[in-house]
Amino acid sequence: MKIRPLHDRVVVRRKEEEQKTAGGIVLPGAAKEKPNQGEVVAVGEGKQLENGDVRALSVKVGDTVVFGRYADSNTLKVDGEELIIMSEGDIYGVLEG
């Protein structure tokens, strides 16, 4: 199954959760924080402006993005994989390099 987000929406696959802290301590499932980074897997056609024009999104498929901790309120499962649908405005930045 494929998903095509509408307008200024972006579909993100969250990065894998860390199993250990920087000091090497293994975290139990409940103590782990969900990562706030992920890979863009689909983007909408753009944001429609008041004058009717469509502004293209600043992110593209394959970008690694940073988003807010609470941006995952719109999660869904597609082919057994958990994905997040968020507005482009919920993305803080794109990791480069």
C-alpha contacts under 8 A as a table, 3 or more apart, distances in Angstrom:
res1	aa1	res2	aa2	distance
1	M	78	V	6.67
1	M	79	D	6.63
2	K	78	V	7.68
3	I	42	A	7.43
4	R	42	A	6.55
4	R	43	V	7.07
4	R	44	G	6.67
5	P	8	D	7.86
5	P	9	R	5.49
5	P	10	V	6.23
5	P	11	V	6.86
5	P	42	A	6.86
5	P	43	V	5.89
5	P	44	G	4.75
5	P	85	I	7.67
6	L	9	R	5.70
6	L	43	V	7.78
6	L	44	G	4.72
6	L	45	E	6.68
6	L	46	G	7.92
7	H	44	G	4.91
7	H	45	E	5.37
7	H	46	G	4.86
7	H	47	K	5.25
7	H	48	Q	7.01
8	D	43	V	7.48
8	D	44	G	5.50
8	D	45	E	6.84
8	D	46	G	4.80
8	D	47	K	4.72
8	D	57	L	6.74
8	D	87	S	5.80
8	D	88	E	5.74
9	R	43	V	6.22
9	R	44	G	5.41
9	R	46	G	7.89
9	R	85	I	6.58
9	R	86	M	5.50
9	R	87	S	4.41
9	R	88	E	5.81
10	V	40	V	6.94
10	V	41	V	7.82
10	V	42	A	5.94
10	V	43	V	4.55
10	V	44	G	6.26
10	V	85	I	5.66
10	V	86	M	5.40
10	V	87	S	6.01
10	V	88	E	6.17
11	V	40	V	5.89
11	V	41	V	5.63
11	V	42	A	5.07
11	V	43	V	6.29
11	V	83	L	6.56
11	V	84	I	5.55
11	V	85	I	4.55
11	V	86	M	6.51
12	V	38	G	5.85
12	V	39	E	5.41
12	V	40	V	4.46
12	V	41	V	5.60
12	V	42	A	7.27
12	V	83	L	5.76
12	V	84	I	5.16
12	V	85	I	6.46
12	V	86	M	7.78
13	R	38	G	5.25
13	R	39	E	5.20
13	R	40	V	6.42
13	R	41	V	6.65
13	R	82	E	7.01
13	R	83	L	5.02
13	R	84	I	6.48
14	R	35	P	6.92
14	R	36	N	7.36
14	R	37	Q	6.05
14	R	38	G	4.12
14	R	39	E	6.53
14	R	82	E	7.95
14	R	83	L	6.97
14	R	84	I	7.49
15	K	35	P	6.38
15	K	36	N	7.89
15	K	37	Q	5.86
15	K	38	G	4.80
15	K	39	E	7.11
16	E	35	P	7.29
17	E	32	K	7.51
17	E	33	E	7.61
17	E	34	K	6.17
17	E	35	P	5.99
18	E	21	T	7.38
18	E	32	K	7.51
18	E	35	P	7.87
19	Q	26	V	5.81
19	Q	27	L	5.91
19	Q	32	K	7.72
20	K	23	G	7.63
20	K	24	G	5.35
20	K	25	I	5.18
20	K	26	V	4.34
20	K	27	L	5.77
21	T	24	G	5.17
21	T	25	I	5.19
21	T	26	V	6.57
21	T	27	L	7.21
22	A	25	I	7.47
27	L	31	A	6.01
27	L	32	K	6.08
28	P	31	A	5.51
28	P	32	K	6.63
29	G	32	K	5.56
34	K	69	R	7.74
35	P	38	G	7.86
35	P	69	R	7.90
36	N	66	V	5.74
36	N	67	F	5.42
36	N	68	G	6.23
36	N	69	R	5.83
37	Q	64	T	6.88
37	Q	65	V	5.55
37	Q	66	V	4.52
37	Q	67	F	6.22
38	G	64	T	5.52
38	G	65	V	5.55
38	G	66	V	6.76
39	E	61	V	7.69
39	E	62	G	5.90
39	E	63	D	5.69
39	E	64	T	4.51
39	E	65	V	6.25
40	V	43	V	7.47
40	V	59	V	7.80
40	V	60	K	6.76
40	V	61	V	4.97
40	V	62	G	5.31
40	V	63	D	5.46
40	V	64	T	6.41
40	V	65	V	7.16
41	V	61	V	5.13
41	V	62	G	6.30
42	A	60	K	7.57
42	A	61	V	5.59
43	V	57	L	7.76
43	V	59	V	7.75
43	V	60	K	6.64
43	V	61	V	6.74
44	G	57	L	7.75
45	E	54	V	7.89
45	E	56	A	6.59
45	E	57	L	7.43
46	G	54	V	5.75
46	G	55	R	5.31
46	G	56	A	4.46
46	G	57	L	5.25
47	K	54	V	5.45
47	K	55	R	5.22
47	K	56	A	6.64
47	K	57	L	7.17
48	Q	52	G	6.05
48	Q	53	D	5.84
48	Q	54	V	4.41
48	Q	55	R	6.35
49	L	52	G	5.34
49	L	53	D	5.39
49	L	54	V	5.93
49	L	55	R	6.98
50	E	53	D	7.40
57	L	60	K	7.43
57	L	88	E	7.31
59	V	63	D	6.57
59	V	88	E	7.99
59	V	94	V	7.49
60	K	63	D	5.83
63	D	94	V	6.61
63	D	95	L	7.45
64	T	94	V	5.80
64	T	95	L	5.51
64	T	96	E	7.66
65	V	91	I	6.75
65	V	92	Y	7.45
65	V	93	G	5.71
65	V	94	V	4.38
65	V	95	L	5.76
66	V	91	I	5.99
66	V	92	Y	5.56
66	V	93	G	5.41
66	V	94	V	6.30
66	V	95	L	7.21
67	F	71	A	6.65
67	F	90	D	6.00
67	F	91	I	4.46
67	F	92	Y	5.24
67	F	93	G	7.26
68	G	71	A	5.34
68	G	90	D	6.51
68	G	91	I	6.97
68	G	92	Y	7.17
69	R	72	D	7.23
70	Y	73	S	6.42
71	A	74	N	7.42
71	A	84	I	7.89
71	A	86	M	6.52
71	A	90	D	6.40
72	D	75	T	5.88
72	D	84	I	5.72
72	D	85	I	7.51
72	D	86	M	7.51
73	S	84	I	7.79
74	N	84	I	5.76
74	N	85	I	5.56
74	N	86	M	6.93
75	T	82	E	6.65
75	T	83	L	5.57
75	T	84	I	4.43
75	T	85	I	6.29
76	L	82	E	5.67
76	L	83	L	5.46
76	L	84	I	6.44
76	L	85	I	7.86
77	K	80	G	5.58
77	K	81	E	5.20
77	K	82	E	4.47
77	K	83	L	6.07
78	V	81	E	5.27
78	V	82	E	6.55
78	V	83	L	7.16
86	M	90	D	6.32
86	M	91	I	7.99
87	S	90	D	5.43
87	S	91	I	7.44
88	E	91	I	5.53
89	G	92	Y	7.47
